[in-house]
């Protein structure tokens, strides 16, 4: 044992650390003392303890008095300053002498950086949405509601839950600290008026505790005291200015509010600024007490968002296990499932599978982050290829430097310095480009992005630029600094096989990315085109809708009669809900032959006037439409095919559909209409029925094509003459349809631009490699010409290997493209079928442009001057 200990020494890493930081005049003495203590300890204790003590002693010397003075590394030896200036001068002369190369590098890097900056602004804005820093926002979750339908489950993406849920949950689940409700009327606007001034505005009802988690930047009023009474209202700064021309005198004023649901006079108690990065869109806030009434607070009524603040330390997964089956503990008839999701994730993760968030806007955030990285890497690869293409010009410079003593490290730092300098120079150009393009970029994305140069933005920009400079310079620095000085002084460039394959690999990578982008743009464009042109099952063109409110809310027949007499009006009716996207649902139906599990099935329903189905041009498959000739039609249903299928009705006409509510009588099915897309095409058509009612929330008017402007002016005159005090504000039905696909359309446009940028930079890279290769083969070309080869034959010889590179890239890219586009299309219930031709077009397009680029350069090189090329031989 003693013999073994004789071979044990102090820990080597600790010794190195000691000698690295300790003053030279202390090093020998201290190291000796520590060794002596180490061996003394080793005689009486284990080696592990001796080593621990040694480490402790070393760390104990980490004090200011023991540190050696820091000396900057002499990268270039004693003449470092001179060498640094010399390198800068050489770089400047190189930039000036080879202007085209310099400008191409600058353009490539600047374009890549500008693209990355714009994408960074967009991504940063997206991921910050709904991420608040209020008192309890880190424990803030929202309950999401999943219900069974047609053998599967569907999740409500707006988070609407049974109205009483937010009150009941804290009583039954001790993990909840408190809960509060939010009722938002999406798509609806009411009219707020003060004296003669009127304005339409969105509104929502909020409960106590709302401002503990949501930001509330109030200009006037205390956010924790406003809305203490249901007769109070808080309004936005913009709304206050439109009504009062100022925000200073608005608080304390009485305003009148009207819409199809509410009408009354309210006291303004607060003025708030609309918060950026808050996905909730509203101009007014009312107390939830105003919404709350005994009828609405029944479990069969829903639409209220249940927001919970969990207690400290609550595990969300365990809490969701309890919450999932909570409704079944209240009643065995409930089949619905509840989950809680952090509110900060609701914006990015809006698509669910059985309550679990699986996708949403996060797909586009990830997609464009990858595009930004891909474009930057493509630009960096270009810089690498151009730098290595210039190696023959720099080889003698490298030889001279090595001959006078420059080490490899100094050369590596020199070339890194060049690439980082170029990246920062490109950054200046990129910022200018980004500033110029920002207004157009905002228009495409629908955002209001700005360069604020905050600490985070500056750090991000500098990080992106350093990353670009480092990646651009790493390969040229390692390659150029590795040349043998003797070979370099002879001016002979000899690249190894590995470096050639690496350059080819980089070019293949560029074109793989470009082909993926082209194929993706084609598929996204075809899917959006499919959405735009497919038959929805109803007519959306030349149709306007506007609220049914005021006097016309109940006394609407004279107005409808007047509408029908207006030249240009084809049909007029009234309906509830919004097409597409906001159609109400209900449940609790029963019919002959239904199964036990069908009790909780959900039916969407549209309530409207006699002519609504004809006006929307929805195909009647069986039975008949609502008719004034049948007074009993107010107690009848017209089903869609999805409802018939879900209910498994073999002969639906004449069937009776009842309700578990004993106060509701059974109604007869008088007709069946074809399925139509009353939601986004990302969703399957769900069961729906039409009902005849007078309580629609809006008027629907179909106009003759080409007469819209004149017809709308006449409708406005009639509306204001019969409904004094209400603003006429209309919407085109096809605009609503376009709005739900706004994200896809923006993605299509952005993808086109960024794909174009990536492709343009890729071809610059191909040009660089072609230049590099042909320069190396000037003498071979000259000899071939002396032996009789034609320029065409030489151009074909030179272009062959590049065409092969592009072809290889296409082969690699096609399956990757197919996988990515297939994955994206899986998010649509109704989608195009992927066709091989899309990828063939991408490949042919890439090959054609590549061939033209290569032939341009090789044809030029094939005309080399034979005498000049061979005079040195």
N, C-alpha and C positions, 0 to 999 in steps of 0.2 A: 504493500500500500504506500509505504514511504517512498519506495523507488518510483512508483507511478507519479507521485506528487512532484518529484524532482523534474518531471517533464512538463509540468503545468506552468504556464506563464500568465502574466496579466492579460486581460482581454485586448486584442489588437485594435479593435475599433475604438476603444476608449483611449488607447495610446495615441492613435492617429488624431482623434479629436483634440486631445490635450496639446499635441505639438502644433495643431493647426491654429489654435487661438491664443496659446500662451506666448508671452514675450520671449524673445530669444535668450535674454540674459537670465531668465528664470527657468527656462525649459529643462536644462541639464540637471539642475539641483532638485527641482520639483519632481521630475520623472524618477530620479534616484530615490528620493524619499518615499514616493508612492510604491516603488518596487519593493523597497525594504519592508514597508508595512504589509504589502501583499504577502510576502513570503513568511513574515511573522504570523500573520493570520492563518496562513495555510498549514502551519505546524500544529495548530490547535483546533482548527475548524475545517469544515468541508471546503472544497474548491469553489463551490457555488457561492458560499458566503464570502470567500476571499475576493471573488470577482465582483460580487455586489458591492463590497466595501470599496473596491478600487474605483468602480463607476461613481460611487457616491463622492469619493475624494475628488475625482476629476470634475464632476459637476459642481462641486463646491468651489472650484477655482473660476467658475464662470462669473467673474466680477470685473468691474471696469479697470481696477488697478493692474490686473493680470493680462489684459488684452494687448496683443501686439497692434501697432498702428496699421491701419488699412492702407494698402498701396494699390493704386489702380494697376491692373494687369498691363504689362508691356506687350501689347499685341504685336506691335511692329518693332519691338526693341527700342533702342534709345531715340530713334528718329520717328517715333510714332506719330507725332503731330505732322511732320513733313509728309510721312506716308499717307496719312489721312487726307491731307490737302491734295496730295498727288492722285489718290484714288478718286476723289471728287472731280478733279480736273479731267481725269481719263474718262470718267462716266459722262461728264458734260460734253467732252469732245466726241465721245461715241454717239451720244444722243444727237449732236448737231451733224455729225458726218453721215449717219444712217437715219435720215429724217423719216423715211417711209416706215422703216422698222419701228422707230420710236413712236410714230403716230399710231401705227396699227396696235402696238402694245398698249399705248395710252388709251386708245379708243376702246379696245377690248376690256381692259380692266375697269375703265370708267363706266362703261355700259353695264358690266357685271355688278359693280358696286352700286350704281344708281338703281338697278333692279332690286338688289338686296335691301337698299335703304327704304325704298317704297314698300316692299313686302314687309320689312320689319315694322314700319309704321302701322300697317294694316293688321298684322298679327298681334302686335303689342296692344292695339286698341281692342281687338277681339278678346284676347285673354284677360284683359282688365275689366271687361263688362261684368257687372254684378258682383265684383269683388270689392266689397265695402270694408271699411275699417271702423265701423261703429261699435258701440259698447258690447253687444252680444252677437255680432254677425258671424263669429267663428263657430258658434254652436247653433246657427240658424238653419233649419231644414224645412222643406215643404213636402207635404203629403201628396203623393201622386196616386192616381186611381186607375186600376186595371180591371177590366170586366170581361166576362166570357162572351164570345160571339162566334157563331158558326164553327164550333169545334176548336176554337183557339182563344187567345186572349188579346185584347186591344187596350193600349194605355192612352189615357187622355193626356195630351201634351201640354195643355194649359193648366194642369194641376187642379181642376175643379173637383170638388168632393161634396158629399152630402152636407147641406147647410149646417146642421147641428154638430157636425163632427168636431170642430175646433173647440166647442164648449165641453164636449163629453170626454175627449181624450185625456186631458190633464187630471180628471177625476179618477180614471181607471189605470193610467200608466204613470207610475211614480218617477220614471226617468225624465218626465217633462217638467221644466221649470215653470214655463207659462206658454200660452198659445194665443194667437190673435188671427182674425179673419181679414181677408181682402176680397172684395167683390169688384171685378173689373168688367165693364161692358165693352168688350173689344169690338171695334168697328162702329160703335155708336157715338154720336155727338149730340149734346144738348145745346140749347140756345140760352146764353147768359146775357142779361140786358141790364143796363143802368141808364135811366132816362132814355135818351134817343139812341144811345150806343148799344150795338148788339154784336155778339160774337159767338160762333160755334166752338165748342170745346169738348174734349174727351174728359171723362171723369171716372173716379172709382171711390168705393167706400172702404174705409180702413178702421181697424179696431185698436184699442189701447195696447201699446207695446210696439206699434209699427215703427216708430222712430228710434227704438232701441237697436234696430238692425238696419233699417234703411236710412240712407243719408237724407238729411233735411237741412238745406242751406237757406235759412229764412232771412229775408231782408227786414221784414216786420213781423212781429208776433213770436211767441215762444212755442217751439214745436211740441213741447210736452204739455202745453196748456190749451192749445187750440183744439177745436172740435170736441170740447167737453159737453156740448149740447148739440142735439141733432138739427138745430136751426142754424148751425154755423157752417161756413165754407172757407177753405183756403184755396187761393188761386195763384197761378204762376205769374212771374214778373211780366212776361209778354202779354198775358191776358189782362193784367191790371192796366198796363199802358194802353192797350187797345180800348178799354172801357173808360178809364179815368184820365188818360193822357199822362199819368204820373203814378208812381207807386207810393208817394208820401202820404196822400190823403185817402188811400183806398181802404185801409183798415177802419172798421167802424161804419162803413157804408152798407146800405141794404141793396141787394141785387135780386133780380127776378130770374128764376131758372125754369125752363120748360123743355120737356122732351116727351117721348111717347109713354114714358113710365112715371115721371115725376113732374110736379109743377108746384112752385111755392116761392116764398121770399126768404132769403137767407142773409145772415150777417157775416160780412167778411172779417175774419179774425187773423188771417195770416197771408203773407206774400212770400212765395218761395222761388228760388232759382231752379230751373230744370237741370238736374244733375247729369253730366256727361257719363257715359259708361253705365247707365241704368237702362236695362232693356224694357222696363215698364214705361209705357207712353201715356201720360195724362196731363191735363191742364188744371184740373180741379180735384179737390179732395173733400169728401163728405164723411161724416161719422157713420160707422156701420149701423148704429142705432137707427138711422133713417131708413136703411134697407130692411132692417129686422122687423118682421111682423109674424104673428102666430102661424099664418098659413104657409109662409115661405120657410119657416123653421121646422118643417116636417122632414123626416128622413127620406121621403121619396122626392123631395126637392133638392136639387144640387146646383152647383155653379159657384160656390164660395171656395176660395183657396184657403186651406188650413195650414197656417205657418206655425211651426213649433220652435221653441228655444229649449234645447236639451240641457240637463244639468252637467256640470263639469265632470269629465271623466267617463261619460256614457259612451259605450261602444256602439257605433251606429249599426254594425252588422247584427249584433245581438238584439238591439232595439227593433230592427226590421223583422227579426224572427217573430217577435211578439206582435208587431203591428200587422204583419201579413194577413193573419187570420182573425184580426180584431172584429171585423164586421160579422163574421159567423158566430161570434160569441153573443152578439146582440139579437140575431135572428137566424134561424136555420135557412131561411129563404135567401139570405145574402150569399152570393157566390163570388162577389167582387173581392179583389185583393188590394191591400194598401201597402205602400212603401214610402219611406222618407228619403229624400235626396237632399244633400247640401245645396242650399239655394245658389251658392256661388258657381255650381256646376250646371245649373238649369239652362243657361244660355248656350253653352257649348255642347251639352249632351241632351238633345231633345228628342231622340228616337229610342224607343224601349222595346225590349222583348221580355214579356212577363215581368214587367216592373224593373228590369235591369237596364240601365242606360248602355246602349251599344254603339250609337253614333250620333250624328247631328252635325252642327257646324264645325266640330272638332276635326272632321274629315278634311274640310277645306283649309283649316289652319295648318294641319299637318302637310297637306298637299302643297300649299304655297311655301311653307318652310323648306320642304324638300326641293321645290323648284328654285328657290333662292340659293340654296347650297349648291345645287347642280349647276346653275348658271355661273356662280362664282368659281367652282372647280373647273368648269369648261374654260373660263377666262384665264385661270391660273395655268391650265395645261397649255394654252396658247403661248403664254409668256415663256413657259419652259421650252417649248419647241422652237420659238424664235431665238431664245438665248443659246440653245445648243446649236441651232443653225448658224449662229454667229461665231461658233467656237473656232473655225478656221481663221477668223479675223483676229481673235484674241490669243491664239496659241503662242505667238512669239512674245507677246507681253507677259504671258504667264511664265514662259521659259526664262526671260530676263529677271523677273522678280524672284523666281526660285534660285537662280544662279547667284544673286546678291544676298541670299539668306532668308527670304520670306518663307515662312512656314505654311503648312496647309491650313492651319487655323486662321492665319491672317487673310489668306485668299478666300476661305469660306465666308469669313465675316465681311470681306469686301463685296462678294456677290450677293450675300444676304442684304447688305446695306443698299446695294443697287436696287434689288427687288422691293425692299421696304420703301425706299425713296420713291420708286415708281408708283407703288401702291398709294402713298400719301399724295403724290402729285395727281394721280387718277382720282383720289378722293375729292380734291378740290373741284375737278371737272364734274365728278359724279354729283356733288352737292348742287352745283349749278344746273345740271340736267334734271335732278329730282325736283328742284324748286320750279323749273319751267313746266315740268309735267304734272306737278301735284294737283293743279285745278282739274285737269282732265282725269287724273287718277281718282280724285274725289268723286267726280261725276259718274265714273264707271262703278265705283264701289258703293256709292250712296252714302259716304261718310264725310265728315268735316275734319280731315287730318291736317295737322300743322307741324312744322319743325319748331319745337320749343327749346331745343338744346338744353334740356334739363340734365341733371347729373346722370340719370339712367340712360338717356339717349346718347349723351357724349361718350359714356363708357361703352355702350353697344357699338357706336360708330367706330371708335378707336379699336375695339376688339375685332370687329369685322375687317377693318383695314389691315391690322397686324396679322390676322389670320391669312388674309389674301397675300400680303407681302411674304410671309413665311412660306406658305405653300408654293407660291410662285418661284421662290428662290431656292428651295431645298434641293431640287434635282440639279439645276445648273451649277450651284455652288459645289455640290459633292462631285459632279462630273469634271468640271473645269479645274478644280483644285487638285485633281488626282493625276494630271498629266505628268509623264516623266519629263524632267527638265531638259535632258539631252534631246529627246524626240521633239519636245516643244521648240527648242532652239533651231532645230532643222526645219521647223514649220510644217511638219507632217502630222496630219490629224489621223489618228487611228482609233476608231471607236470600237469597243468590244461588242460581242454579240448580244450580251445582256442589255447594254444601253440601247441598242437598236430595237430589240424586242420590247423594251420598256416604252420607248417613244411610240412604237406602233400600238402597243396596248393602250396608251393614253389616248391616242387618236380614236381607236376603236371605242373606248369608253365615251368619248365625246359624241360619237355618232350613235351609239346605243341610246344615250339620253335624248338626242335629237329625234331619233326615229320613234321612241316612246312618246315624246311630246306630240309629234305629228299625228300618230295613230290615236292618241288620247283626244286631241282636238277634234279629229274627224268623228270619233264616236260620241263625244259630248255634243258636238254640233248636230249630229243625226238624231240624238235623243231629244234635244230641245226642239228640233224641227218636228219630230214625231209628236211632242206635247202640243206644239202650236197648231199642227194641222190635223191631228186625229179627230175623229167625230166623237164629241163628248156625249152625244145622246141628247143634247139640248142646244138651242140657239143662243148665242151670246153676243152676236153683232147687232149694232143699231138699237140696243136696248139701254135705257137709262132707269135708274132707281132713285127715289128720294123719300125722305121720312114722311110718315103719315102721322101728323101731330096737330096739336091745337084743335080748332073746330072740326077739321077734316078727320080727326081721329075717330069720331063716331058718325058724323054727318058727311059721309064721303060719296054717296051715290050721285048727288048733283055734280060733284067735281068730276067723277068718272064719266058721267054723261057728257059733260063739257069737253073732257079730254077727247072722247071718241069723235067729237064734231070738229076738232082742230085739224086743218089740212096737214097731212104728213104723219098723223098718228094712225098706225095700222091697228094696234090693239092696246088696251089698257086694263090693268087689273091691280090687285094688291096681294101681298104675301108677308109671311114672317121669315126671319132668318136672313142669311146672306148666301148668295150663290157666287162662287163656290166657297166652301170653307167653314161657314158658321151656320150649321143646320142643327136645330135642337133635337134632342133624343128623349125617349121616355121608355119605361119598362113596366112590367106587372101585367102583361096581357095573358089571356088564356083562350084556347080554341080547341075544337074537338080533335082528339088524337095527339095532343101535345104530350111530351115526356116530362118526367119529374124535374129534369135538369133545365127545362126550357123556361122555368118561371122567371129567371133573372135575365133572359135575353133582352137585348136592347134594340129598339126600333127608332130610327131617325124619322122625323116627320116635318112636312112643309104644309103649313096652313095658308090657304089663299082663296082667291075669288074664283068665279065661274070660268073665266077665260084663261086662267093662268097656264094650264097644261098646253092649251093651243098656242098661247103667246110664246111659250118657251119651245114650242115645236117638239115636244116629247112624244115619242111614238106610243100609241095605244095598241097594246098587243091583244088584249081580250076585253070583253065587256064594253062598257060605255064610259063617256066622260061625265063630269058633273053637269047637270042640266037644270035650267029654271023650270022645266016642265015637270020636274020631280021634287016636290017640296021636302020629301024625306031625305034628300041627298045630304042635308046637313048632319045626318046621322049615318054617314056611309064612309067607307075607305076605298081608296084606289092604291093598290100595292105595287111595288116594283118587283121585278123578277127575282131579285136577291131575297126579298122577303118571302115570296112564294116558295123558293127553294129551301130557305132555312126552316119554314114552318111545315115543309113537306106536304103541301096542299096539292092534291092531284086535280081537283076541280075547284079552283078558288072562288069563281063567281057564285055569289049567293051564300058563301060561308059566313058565319057569324063570329066576330072577334069580341070577346068580353074583356073584363078587367077585374083584377082582384079587389079593386076599390068598389064596394057595394053601391056607392052613389053614382057610378058610371055605368050606363046601360050598354049592352052589346050592340055592335054596329055591323052592318052588312058590307061585304066586299062587292063593289059594283064594277070594278075594272082592274086591269093589270097593265102597267106601262113598262116599257123596256128599261133596262138599267141605264143610268146616266151618271156621269162623274160629278157628283155634288161635293166631292172633296178633291184634294190634290191627287194626281195620278200616281203618287207614291203609295196611296192607300187603295185597297180593293173596294169595289162598290159594296156598300153595306145595305142591310134591309131598311126599307123606307116606305112610308105611306103618305098619301096626300089626304088632307081633310078640307072640307069647305067651311070657311069661317069669315066673319066680318072683322075679326080682331087682328088682321095683319099689321105689321109694323111699318110697312113701306109700300109706296106705289111702284108699279112696274109698267113701263111704257115702251112699246116697240114702234120704231119710226121707219118711214120709207127711206131707203138708202139714198143719200145725196141731199136730203132735206133736213139734216139734223140741226144745223145752226138755227134756221128760221123756226123750226118746230119747237125747239127748246125755248126760244124767246117767247113764243106764244104760250107754251105751258107755264112759264114763269109768270107771265101777266095774269093768267087765269088763277094760278096758285095764290099769288099775293092779293088778288082781288077778293078771293073767298076765304083767305086765312090770314087776316091782318095780324101783324106783330111777329110773324114767323119768316125766317130767312129761307129762301129757296136755294138749296144746295144739292146738286145732283151728282151721280157717278155713273159712268158707263160700265156695264156688266163685264165687258171684255177687259177693262182696266183692272177690275178686281181679279180676274183670272190671271192676267199678266203678273199681278203683284205677288201671288203665291209662288210663282216661279222666278221671282226676281233674283234669288241667290244663284240659280242655275244659269240664268242669262248672264249675270255678271261673271260667273266662273268661265263661261264660254268666251266672253270678250277678253278677259284677262289672260286666259290660257292661250288665246291666239297671239296676243302681244308678246307674252313671255316665251312662247314657243318660237316665235319669229326671232327674238333676241338670241335665244340659245342656238338656233340654227345658224344665224349670221356669224356668231362667234365661233361656232364649230368649223364653219368653212374657212374662217381666217386661220384656224389651227391646221386645217388640211393644206392650205396655201403655204403655211410655214414649213410643214413637213416636206412638201413637194420641193420647196426652195432649197431646203437643207440637203435633200437627197440629190437633186440635180447638180448642186454646187460640188458635191463630192465626186460626181461622175463626169466632170467637164472633160478630163483627159480621155476617159473611155469613149465619150461621145465624139471627141475629135478624131480619135483613132478609127472609130467605126465609120466616120464620114470619109476619112482618107481611104478606107477600104471599100467605099462605095455605097454605104447605107444612105437611104434617103431620109429627109427630115420626118416624113410621115412614119417610117418604120421606127425611127429613134423615139418619136413621141409615143408611139404605141408601146414600145419596150419600157419607157419610163413610167407610163401611166398604169401599166398592168398591175404592179404591186399595190398601188393606191386603190384601184378599183376593187382589188381583192380585200383590202382592209374595210372598205365601206360595205362590201357585200357581207363580210363576216359580222360586222356590226349589225346589219339588218337581220341576219339569221339569229343573232343573240337577242336582239330587241323584240322581235315579233312575239315569242311566247310570253315574255315579261309584259308587253303591252296588253296582250290578250287577258292575262291574269288580272292586271290592274283595272282594266276597263270593265271586265266581267264583275269584279268586286264592286265597282261603283254602281253599275246597273242593277245589282241585286237590291239596292235601296228603293227601286221603283217596282210597284206592283204591276204597272203597265209600262212596257219598255220595248225597245227595238231588239231584234235578234242580231247578235254579232255575226257579221259576214266577213269571209276571208278577204273580200275585195277591199275592205277598209284598210287592211294591213298591206295588201298588195300596192294600193295607191300610195301609202306612206313610203314603202320601200322604193317604188319606182320614182317617186318625187325626189327622195333623197339621193338615189343613184344618179338621176339625171343632172341634178344641180352639182353633185360631186364630180361627175364626169366633165362637165363644162369647166369647173374650177381647175381640175387637174390638167385638162387638155390645154387650157390657156397658158399655164405655167410651163408644161413640158414642151409645147410647140415653140415657145420662146427660147427655151434652153436648147432645143434641137438645132437652133440656128447659130450655135456657138462658133466663134471665130477660131478656125483650126490653128492658124499660125500663133495666135496669142496663147492658146491653150497648151501648145506643145513646145514653146520656145525654151522652156526650162529643162526639157528632157535632153 
